[in-house]
């Protein structure tokens, strides 16, 4: 069992930056790939970024490539996501999720049903 708790959300002006954190419980954190998804009001939850359980390989949605960075600290059981040059369309509830599968193909990591555990979400609001 893995429990995930996100933090770091808030209100920021367009062009600004935020860093989200996702702290995980459990001793097997390093064996999970960690992903971030977001859900805007009235829309489906969509993939944002993922970092692999081993080696730190990352994959990003096209909409955030170059602006968002995901990284992890296994010693702290925490995954982070730095967001820069934020836009109003980035406004959403952001969720972190843990993926046990060793596979890292896009079809796996970019699909929310692939993930085994989810956090409760943290709100990010970008004002224009």
C-alpha positions as semicolon CSV with decimal commas, in nm:
position;residue;x (nm);y (nm);z (nm)
1;X;0,000;0,000;0,000
2;X;0,126;0,346;-0,092
3;X;-0,026;0,669;0,029
4;X;0,043;0,990;-0,159
5;X;0,004;1,346;-0,034
6;X;0,046;1,642;-0,266
7;X;0,137;1,992;-0,157
8;X;0,256;2,320;-0,302
9;X;-0,046;2,430;-0,499
10;X;-0,185;2,780;-0,486
11;X;-0,260;3,095;-0,678
12;X;0,001;3,237;-0,912
13;X;0,005;3,495;-1,187
14;X;0,060;3,400;-1,547
15;X;0,429;3,366;-1,618
16;X;0,504;3,267;-1,263
17;X;0,637;2,943;-1,115
18;X;0,537;2,684;-0,861
19;X;0,684;2,364;-0,726
20;X;0,454;2,081;-0,633
21;X;0,557;1,798;-0,404
22;X;0,416;1,452;-0,359
23;X;0,523;1,265;-0,048
24;X;0,476;0,890;-0,042
25;X;0,449;0,649;0,244
26;X;0,587;0,299;0,221
27;X;0,929;0,147;0,184
28;X;0,893;0,056;-0,182
29;X;0,864;0,408;-0,321
30;X;1,175;0,364;-0,534
31;X;1,012;0,076;-0,721
32;X;0,726;0,292;-0,852
33;X;0,723;0,522;-1,147
34;X;0,559;0,847;-1,038
35;X;0,325;1,045;-1,257
36;X;0,137;1,373;-1,246
37;X;-0,205;1,430;-1,395
38;X;-0,434;1,729;-1,391
39;X;-0,804;1,789;-1,416
40;X;-0,953;2,122;-1,509
41;X;-1,314;2,206;-1,421
42;X;-1,554;2,017;-1,645
43;X;-1,277;1,826;-1,818
44;X;-1,126;1,483;-1,799
45;X;-0,813;1,404;-1,605
46;X;-0,512;1,421;-1,836
47;X;-0,152;1,317;-1,820
48;X;0,115;1,577;-1,744
49;X;0,447;1,407;-1,668
50;X;0,606;1,089;-1,533
51;X;0,942;0,983;-1,398
52;X;1,054;0,622;-1,412
53;X;1,118;0,412;-1,106
54;X;1,474;0,340;-1,213
55;X;1,717;0,565;-1,387
56;X;1,505;0,875;-1,376
57;X;1,378;0,867;-1,734
58;X;1,102;1,120;-1,783
59;X;0,818;1,180;-2,024
60;X;0,603;1,492;-2,062
61;X;0,281;1,589;-2,228
62;X;0,338;1,819;-2,525
63;X;0,147;2,099;-2,353
64;X;0,402;2,125;-2,072
65;X;0,727;2,023;-2,236
66;X;0,992;2,283;-2,171
67;X;0,794;2,444;-1,889
68;X;0,748;2,161;-1,638
69;X;1,022;1,947;-1,485
70;X;0,967;1,632;-1,282
71;X;1,228;1,488;-1,049
72;X;1,238;1,259;-0,748
73;X;1,427;1,210;-0,428
74;X;1,397;0,845;-0,329
75;X;1,571;0,907;0,001
76;X;1,281;1,137;0,095
77;X;1,010;0,930;-0,076
78;X;0,911;1,243;-0,263
79;X;0,853;1,339;-0,623
80;X;0,853;1,702;-0,730
81;X;0,731;1,895;-1,024
82;X;0,859;2,239;-1,101
83;X;0,631;2,447;-1,318
84;X;0,746;2,764;-1,485
85;X;0,597;3,012;-1,730
86;X;0,254;2,915;-1,604
87;X;-0,048;2,993;-1,817
88;X;-0,415;3,033;-1,724
89;X;-0,486;2,708;-1,907
90;X;-0,264;2,530;-1,653
91;X;-0,533;2,594;-1,391
92;X;-0,644;2,256;-1,259
93;X;-0,632;2,015;-0,971
94;X;-0,303;1,832;-0,995
95;X;-0,275;1,471;-0,885
96;X;0,028;1,255;-0,834
97;X;0,006;0,882;-0,889
98;X;0,221;0,575;-0,843
99;X;0,270;0,314;-1,113
100;X;0,401;-0,030;-1,023
101;X;0,446;-0,156;-1,378
102;X;0,806;-0,178;-1,497
103;X;0,698;-0,076;-1,844
104;X;0,750;0,283;-1,952
105;X;0,581;0,300;-2,288
106;X;0,359;0,601;-2,353
107;X;0,055;0,377;-2,372
108;X;0,120;0,279;-2,012
109;X;0,248;0,588;-1,839
110;X;0,014;0,840;-2,001
111;X;-0,301;0,649;-1,914
112;X;-0,458;0,705;-1,574
113;X;-0,604;0,352;-1,535
114;X;-0,246;0,219;-1,543
115;X;-0,169;0,375;-1,206
116;X;-0,210;0,192;-0,880
117;X;-0,229;0,470;-0,623
118;X;-0,345;0,833;-0,627
119;X;-0,310;1,136;-0,409
120;X;-0,596;1,362;-0,315
121;X;-0,492;1,643;-0,547
122;X;-0,378;2,000;-0,502
123;X;-0,531;2,306;-0,669
124;X;-0,324;2,528;-0,894
125;X;-0,485;2,849;-1,016
126;X;-0,311;3,073;-1,268
127;X;-0,451;3,422;-1,304
128;X;-0,415;3,622;-1,622
